[in-house]
Structures are given as C-alpha cells and as structure tokens.
Amino acid sequence: MSIQGLDKMGKVKVKLFAHLRQAAGMKEVDIEINEGETIKDLIGKLSRRFGKDFEDRIRDPLTGSLAPFLIMVGQEEISSVKGNLNHKLRDGDTVSLLEPVGGGW
C-alpha cells in the first residue's frame, strides 16, 4: 500500500569528479530516491537537475548512450560500459561517478 509521500525510500549521496563536477557546479549532491530505483534512474535525475551541459558530458553525443564512466556504489564497481545500470540503490548509498583517465609517458 502506497500513500502519497510515504513511498520515498531515502537519499543517496552522489560524488562527482572532473567534467561532471564542472557541469554540476558542485562536488557532491544528495538525491532522493524511491524504493527500487536504479543507477539508470539516478542518472536521469542528475541530468534533469543539472541540465544540458551535464547531459552532454554524461552521454555520448553521437549515440545518446551513457559515456564510459566508472560508477562506484560504496566500494562496488558498476561500469557504465558493462551496462549494469539496473543496479538497485538503497537509502544511504554513496555513488561516485568517475571519468576514465589515461596517460603515461
């Protein structure tokens, strides 16, 4: 039984790095989630909250699919490349969105 306003599960803390941090204008944000919401749902909420610049950085401009990111839920790695965006979130989770970094000599 769901009563309006009582189906909220809680919040997750989202930590943003590099270009996503620039687009959002902050390094972390708390986002309310409902029971059963996933990484995919969270990314949609972040895109709506932070707008086009954020959306352009988190999605491939040619395909519209999620750009390659390392997504951490707590200490668990959820790769956007592997497509595990259906990972269900829980109240109190910390989600980190990190862009891949390459380099060398």
C-alpha positions as CSV (number, residue, x, y, z in Angstrom):
1,M,0.0,0.0,0.0
2,S,1.4,3.3,-1.0
3,I,0.4,6.6,0.5
4,Q,1.5,9.7,-1.4
5,G,4.7,11.0,0.0
6,L,5.4,7.8,2.1
7,D,6.9,5.7,-0.7
8,K,10.2,7.7,-0.5
9,M,12.9,5.3,0.3
10,G,15.6,7.9,1.3
11,K,18.6,9.5,-0.2
12,V,21.8,8.7,-1.9
13,K,24.9,10.9,-1.9
14,V,26.4,11.4,-5.3
15,K,30.1,12.3,-5.6
16,L,31.0,14.0,-8.9
17,F,34.5,14.3,-10.4
18,A,36.3,16.1,-13.3
19,H,34.0,17.4,-16.0
20,L,30.8,16.2,-14.3
21,R,31.8,18.3,-11.3
22,Q,32.3,21.3,-13.5
23,A,28.9,20.8,-15.2
24,A,27.1,20.4,-11.9
25,G,29.0,23.2,-10.2
26,M,29.4,21.1,-7.1
27,K,31.4,18.1,-5.9
28,E,28.6,16.2,-4.3
29,V,24.8,16.2,-4.0
30,D,22.1,14.3,-2.1
31,I,19.4,12.9,-4.3
32,E,16.1,11.5,-3.1
33,I,15.3,8.0,-4.4
34,N,12.3,5.8,-4.3
35,E,12.3,2.1,-3.5
36,G,13.6,0.1,-6.4
37,E,15.2,2.9,-8.2
38,T,18.4,2.1,-10.2
39,I,21.6,3.7,-11.4
40,K,19.8,4.5,-14.6
41,D,17.1,6.3,-12.7
42,L,19.7,8.3,-10.7
43,I,21.5,9.4,-13.9
44,G,18.1,10.6,-15.3
45,K,17.5,12.6,-12.1
46,L,21.0,14.1,-12.2
47,S,20.6,15.1,-15.9
48,R,17.2,16.8,-15.2
49,R,18.7,18.6,-12.1
50,F,21.9,19.9,-13.8
51,G,20.7,20.4,-17.3
52,K,22.1,20.2,-20.8
53,D,25.8,20.7,-20.0
54,F,25.7,17.8,-17.6
55,E,23.7,15.6,-20.0
56,D,26.2,16.3,-22.8
57,R,29.0,15.2,-20.6
58,I,27.4,12.0,-19.3
59,R,26.1,10.8,-22.7
60,D,27.8,10.1,-26.0
61,P,26.7,12.9,-28.3
62,L,26.5,10.6,-31.3
63,T,24.7,7.6,-29.8
64,G,22.9,9.1,-26.8
65,S,24.1,6.1,-24.8
66,L,25.9,6.6,-21.5
67,A,29.5,7.6,-21.9
68,P,32.2,5.3,-20.4
69,F,32.3,6.0,-16.7
70,L,33.4,4.2,-13.6
71,I,30.4,4.1,-11.3
72,M,31.1,3.1,-7.7
73,V,28.3,2.3,-5.3
74,G,30.1,2.3,-2.0
75,Q,33.1,0.0,-2.7
76,E,31.4,-1.9,-5.5
77,E,32.3,-1.1,-9.1
78,I,29.5,-0.7,-11.5
79,S,30.8,0.1,-15.0
80,S,28.7,2.1,-17.5
81,V,30.4,0.2,-20.3
82,K,29.2,-3.2,-18.9
83,G,25.7,-1.8,-18.9
84,N,24.9,-2.7,-15.3
85,L,22.7,0.3,-14.9
86,N,19.9,-1.7,-13.3
87,H,21.8,-2.0,-10.0
88,K,19.2,-1.1,-7.3
89,L,20.1,1.7,-5.0
90,R,19.4,1.7,-1.2
91,D,18.9,4.5,1.3
92,G,22.3,5.9,2.4
93,D,24.3,4.6,-0.6
94,T,27.2,6.7,-1.8
95,V,27.5,6.8,-5.6
96,S,30.7,8.1,-7.2
97,L,30.8,9.0,-11.0
98,L,34.4,9.0,-12.3
99,E,35.6,9.6,-15.8
100,P,38.2,7.3,-17.1
101,V,41.7,8.7,-17.1
102,G,44.5,7.6,-19.3
103,G,48.1,8.7,-19.6
104,G,51.6,7.8,-19.5
105,W,55.0,9.0,-20.6
